[in-house]
Amino acid sequence: RAGAQVTTVPVRAATDAPALARGVATLWARRVGVASQLMFDLRLLVSELVSNAVRHAAEPIELELEASADRVRIVVRDGGEGFDEFLAVPSSDDAVGRGLYVVHRLASDWGIERGPPFAVWFELERRAP
């Protein structure tokens, strides 16, 4: 996108990857002026997507952060085979499987890119619609 600020960082497939990705996303968001009210959702959704990539996919994993005047867009790419864009509503008894549902509920928009590499992305609006 024209005028967007994009940062891309590699992510290790390790148990601490979600926490490290949250830290990178926080520093990036502050640098590009993301409003504090978006910070919780941004950090949570980055953590969910990176957790999924580490748990279900293969290296290389990459976190791409993009800021434009009206949106932030986060993409997590990985070397996995991907999945169909199917969103099951988790039951209250489910111990796992809530990540993409959380992304669906909190993001302004989200989706997948079949690749290779496979990617899951989300966007958050920076201004009120």
Secondary structure in CASP SS format (residue, H / E / C, confidence):
PFRMAT SS
TARGET T0000
AUTHOR 0000-0000-0000
METHOD secondary structure of the structure
MODEL  1
R C 1.00
A C 1.00
G C 1.00
A C 1.00
Q E 1.00
V E 1.00
T E 1.00
T E 1.00
V E 1.00
P E 1.00
V E 1.00
R C 1.00
A C 1.00
A C 1.00
T C 1.00
D C 1.00
A H 1.00
P H 1.00
A H 1.00
L H 1.00
A H 1.00
R H 1.00
G H 1.00
V H 1.00
A H 1.00
T H 1.00
L H 1.00
W H 1.00
A H 1.00
R H 1.00
R H 1.00
V C 1.00
G C 1.00
V C 1.00
A C 1.00
S H 1.00
Q H 1.00
L H 1.00
M H 1.00
F H 1.00
D H 1.00
L H 1.00
R H 1.00
L H 1.00
L H 1.00
V H 1.00
S H 1.00
E H 1.00
L H 1.00
V H 1.00
S H 1.00
N H 1.00
A H 1.00
V H 1.00
R H 1.00
H H 1.00
A C 1.00
A C 1.00
E C 1.00
P C 1.00
I E 1.00
E E 1.00
L E 1.00
E E 1.00
L E 1.00
E E 1.00
A E 1.00
S C 1.00
A C 1.00
D C 1.00
R E 1.00
V E 1.00
R E 1.00
I E 1.00
V E 1.00
V E 1.00
R E 1.00
D E 1.00
G C 1.00
G C 1.00
E C 1.00
G C 1.00
F C 1.00
D C 1.00
E C 1.00
F C 1.00
L C 1.00
A C 1.00
V C 1.00
P C 1.00
S C 1.00
S C 1.00
D C 1.00
D C 1.00
A C 1.00
V C 1.00
G C 1.00
R C 1.00
G H 1.00
L H 1.00
Y H 1.00
V H 1.00
V H 1.00
H H 1.00
R H 1.00
L H 1.00
A C 1.00
S C 1.00
D E 1.00
W E 1.00
G E 1.00
I E 1.00
E E 1.00
R C 1.00
G C 1.00
P C 1.00
P C 1.00
F E 1.00
A E 1.00
V E 1.00
W E 1.00
F E 1.00
E E 1.00
L E 1.00
E E 1.00
R C 1.00
R C 1.00
A C 1.00
P C 1.00
END
